Amino acid sequence: MKFVRTHLAWKVFLSYLLVVLVGGVVLITAASLSVPAAFERHMASMNAIMTNGNTVGNNQQMQTELFSQYTAAVYEAVTYAVVAALIAAILASFFISRQVVTPMLRMMSLSHRIAEGEYEERLALPGGQQADQIDELGQLALSFNQMADKLEKTETMRRELIGDVTHELRTPLTAVKGYLEGLIDGVLPADPETYQQIHSEIDRLQRLVNDLQELSRVEAGAFQLLLTPVSPSSLIERIQSTLGRQFEDKNIQLEISVESDLPDILVDKDRILQVLTNLVGNALQYTPSGGKVTLLVRRERSDVLFSVKDSGIGITAEQLAFIFNRFYRTDKSRTRASGGSGIGLTIAKALVQAHQGKIWAESNGEGKGSTFSFLIPISR
């Protein structure tokens, strides 16, 4: 966005200058209107004195009286003019200062309301200015509105996070409670299978807590990257050795394409492997048997591109906007056991951004597969 800036200091200076000009104009106008009347009134008094003969033949006394009457007329006219100019200057100062003070008072009022948790209202740009032609007060209003937007979004995300966490915790806890009540009432047998089911639910609960802890750490930046030069091909080899057997078991083809002579990248190897494992694991999970997953690595100018393309269930255009949100799943029918916690992509995004990279998702729609890609800078 391009701003045409009119510095506030100049505006204040011009406002003072305008007040002076208004006062001067009013002073001159009032003087021009009051001087003739005052002069005529004092000349009439002078003529009355001359008619009475008090000063006949005495030129010196006439001149003194004339000067006295003229001076009185000027003082009277100037007094009226100064009073009128002062009133005009006060009114002009009041209306001009309102242009600066009113937005500040409005901002102060809204800041108190935001501090109390009310994030709905926004500041209007001073004087109806357009977004591309604003002064410092306008920029301050824009910044204030942006701050309020972020606070509102943060509060909304906090509430959604509490609701999502509550929902995610309720499922395994309800299952564990049900098993225990069944054991107490004698409905379920106290055999190894029942205890294994309880252990499985508790294990799900523990994984969720670990995921939430990891999410909290990466989003708060409360972790350190152990940066070392790493070959991109070595990362792919590690993924292939880790997940290759699972692809064979599910009868899914894993195709790998790595550009030759790729330079090393300065990354935290474990963290990037975590991102790749998440993306490739999701592709494996959401691709049906007989499908295909392609893992592509190539150079893109000053970055290295990692891309995971699958022939799975695909993602709609509406879902793409939320795919990296916490607890979001494209397939709402999946439970956490089959569909994951829904925060793996959120963690992956935070880790890629911590490496000064970029991550995104693409899909042509449902049933047409999807592609997850991220860029890592070659040098920092």
N, C-alpha and C positions, 0 to 999 in steps of 0.2 A: 504494500500500500504506500502511495506517495503522498506526503504531507506538504502543503504549502504553508510555511510557518510565518506567522506574524508575531514577533517576540512580545511577550507580555510587558517588558520594560518600555518598549516603544508605545504600546497601547496606553500604559499609565501616563507616560509623558504627554502623549497626544490628548489624553483626557484632561490633564491639567491645563494644557495649552488651550483646549476648547473652552474650559471654564473661564480662563483669562480673556479669551476672545469674546465670549458671551458677555462677560462683565464689561469689557471695554465698549462693545457695541451698544449695550444698554446704557452705559454711562454717557457716551456721545449723543445717543438718541434722546435720552432724558435731558441732557444739558441743552441740546438744540431746541427742545420743546419748552423748557422752563425758563431759559435765559430771556427770550423776548418778553414773556409775560412779566417776569420779575423786573426787567429793565423798565418796561412801560409803567408799571406800578410805582416804581421809585422815581421815575421822571415826572409822573403826575404829582407826586409829593413835592418834587423840586419846583415844578411850575407853580404850585400853590404858594410856596414860600416866596418865589419871585413876584407873584401877583400881589402879595401882601406888602411888598416893598421892603421886606426886611433886609434884603441884600442888594437893593438897587444902588448902583454906583460903587459898589464894593466888589471889584472883580476878584480880588484875592479870596474873599470869603465865599464867593460863588464857586470858584474853582475847588475850594476845599469841600464845600457841600456836595458839589457834583461828584467828586472823587469818592466821598463817603457813601453817597447813594449808589454809585456804580459798584463799589466794593461790596456793599450789602446785597445788591442784586446778584452779583456773581456768587457770593457765598451761599445765598439762598438757593440758587439754581444748582450749584455743585452739591449742596447737601441733599436735595431731592434726587439728583442723579446718582450720587453714591449709595443712597438708601435703595433706590431701584436696582442698581447694579449688584449690590450685595445680595438682595433678595433673589435676583436672577441667577447669580453665581451659586448660591446655596441650593436652589432648585436644580440647577444643572449638575452640580456635584452629587446631589442625592440620586438623580436618575442615572447618571453615569456610573456611580459607585455600585448601584444595584446590579449592573451587568457583571461585576466582579464578585461582589459579596453574596448575591443570591445563590449562584451555583455552589459556592463554598458552604453556605449554610445548609443547602439541600444535601450536599455530600456528607456533611457532619451528621445530619438527621438520619440519612440512610445507613451510615456507618454504624450508628448506635443500633439500628434495627437489624442489621446484618449480624452484629455482635450478639443479638438476642435470638438468632436463628431464623430470621426472616430474609430469604434470599430472592424473593420474586421481583421486587421493583428495581428499575434501572434509571440512571441519570440520562436526561435528554441533553443533546449537544447545545452549548450556549448559543443563543441567538439564532437557533435553527440552522446552524452550519452543516454543510455536507461533510461526509466522512473523509473526502479527499482535499478539503480546504478548511483546516481547523487550526486554531491557535493553541497555546499551551494549556489553557483551560479546557479546550475541547479534547486535547490529548489526555489530560488528567481524567476527564470524564470517561473517555474510552478505556483507559487503564483501569479505572475503578469498576467499570462494567465488566471488563474481562476478569478482574479479580472476583467479582460477585458470581460470574458464570462458573469459574473454576471451583469456588467454594460450594456453589449449589450442586455441581456435578460430583464433587467429593462427598458431600453429605448424602446425595442420592446413592452413590456407590457404596458408602458405608452402610446405609440401611439395607441395600440389596445384598451386601456381603453378609451382614448379620442374618438376614433371612435365608440366604443360600447355605451358610454354614449350619444354621439350625436345621434346615431340611436334610442336609447331607448327614448330620450326626444322628438325626432322629431315626433314620432307616436301620442302621446296624444296632442302635440301642434298643429299638423296638423288637428287633429279631432276637437279640440276646435275652431281653426280658421275657419274650414269649417262650423261648426254650427253657429258661429257668422256672417259669410258672408251670410249664408242662411237666418238668421233673418233679416239682413240689407236689403237684396234684396227681402224679402218677400216670399222667396221660402219655408221656414220652418215656421210653425205657432208658435206664441209666447205663447205656452201653457206649463203647468207643465211638460209634458213628454220631451219636448225639453230641458228645463232647467235642468231636471234630467239627461239627457244625457251629457250635458256640465259639470254638477257637478260630474258625474261619471268619465269623462276623467280627470278633475282637481284632483280628488281623486287619480286616478292612478298615476298622475304626482307627487303628494305629497308622495305617498308610495315609489315611485322610489327614490325620493330625500332622504327620510328617510333611505331607504336601503343603498344608497350610503354613507350617513353619518355614518351609523353603520359599513359598510365595512371599511371605512377609519379609524375609531376608533380602530377596532379590529386588523386590519393589522398593524397599527402603534403602537399597544400596549398601546393606550391612554385610558386605562380603568383599574379599580382595581377590583380584585376578592375578594368578601366577603366570605371567606372560613369558612364553618361550617360543623360539622359532619352531614351527611345526609344518611338516609337509602335508598338503591336502590329501595326497594319495594315501598317506599312512592313516589318516582319519577314516577314509573309506574302507581301507583294508580291515580296520578294527570293527567297523560296523558290519561288514560282510561276515567276519568270523563270529561275531556275537549273535547276529540275527539270521544268518544264512540257514541254519538248521530249521528254524521256525517257518521260513519261506518254503522249504522242501516239504515239511510236514503238512502245510496247508495247500500245497500244490499251486503256489504262486511263483511266477517267474520274476527273478530279481536281475534286472539288467543294469550294468554299471558302465558309465562312460566318463572317463577322466582325461582331460586334455593333457598332453605331454608337456614336459618342461615347465610346469607350474612353479612359481617361486614360493618359498616358505612364507607363512603368515605368522605374525606375532600374536598369539592367542593363549588363553588358558585351555590347554588340551582337554582336560576333564569336562569343562563347561561346554565347549563346542561339541564334544562327544555326547553330552547330555542333550543338547539341542537336536543333533542328528538322530540320536536314538529315539527321541520323542516323535520327530517327523516321520522317520522310517517306520517306527512302531505303529503310528496312527495309520499310515498307508497300508501296512500289513493287516491291521485290524479291520479296516473298512473296505478292503478289497476282497471280493468273493473268490472262492476256489476256482482256479483256472485263469485268474486275472494276471495282471502284469504291473510291476512297480519299476520305474526307471530312476536311477540315482545318477544325476549329471553334475559334473564339476568342470568349470572352465573359467578362463580369465575374462573379466569385463573391465577394460581400461585399467584403472588403478585398484580394482577390487577382484576378489575371487568369488564367483557365484556358485552356491550349492543349491541344487534343485531336486526335489523329490516329487515325481509325477506318478499317479496311480490311475487305475481303471476302475475305481470303486464307485461308491454311492453318489459322489459328487456333492456340490454345495450350491444352493440357490443364491441369486444376487443379493437378496435380502439378508441371508445368513452370513455372507462374506463380511458385512459391516460389523458383525459381532463375534466373529470366529475367534478373536484373541481375547475376548472378555472372560472374566472369571466364571467358572462353573457353566460355561455355555457349551451345549452339545448340539450338533446338527441333527442328530437322530434322537428326538425326545422320548422315544419308546425304550431306549436303552437305560438300563440301571447303571449304577456306579460300578458294579462288578463287571459288566460287559462293556461299558462305555468309558471307563476311567473317571477321574475326579472332575474333569472339565477345567483344570487349571494348568495342564501341561503346556499348552500353547502360550498361556499368559507368562509362565516362567521362561519359556523359550524366547519370547519377544524381549523380555527384560534382559536376558543374558546376551542376546545379539546386540541390543542397544548399548549394553555396557561395554561391548567391544567396538563401539562407534559404527555399528553396522545397521542394516535395514532388513526387515523381514516382511513378507506379504504372502497372500494366498490368491489363487486364481482358479476359476472353474467355469465350465460352459453350462452348468445346470445339473439337476438331479440325474443320476445314472450315467453321467458323462465324465466321471473322474474329476480329480482336482490336482493342483500343483502348488506345493509350498516351496518358496525360495527365500534365500537370505544372502546378503552380500557382506563380506568381511574385507576391510581395507588391507591392502598388501603392506603398506607402511603407515606409520603413525607420525 
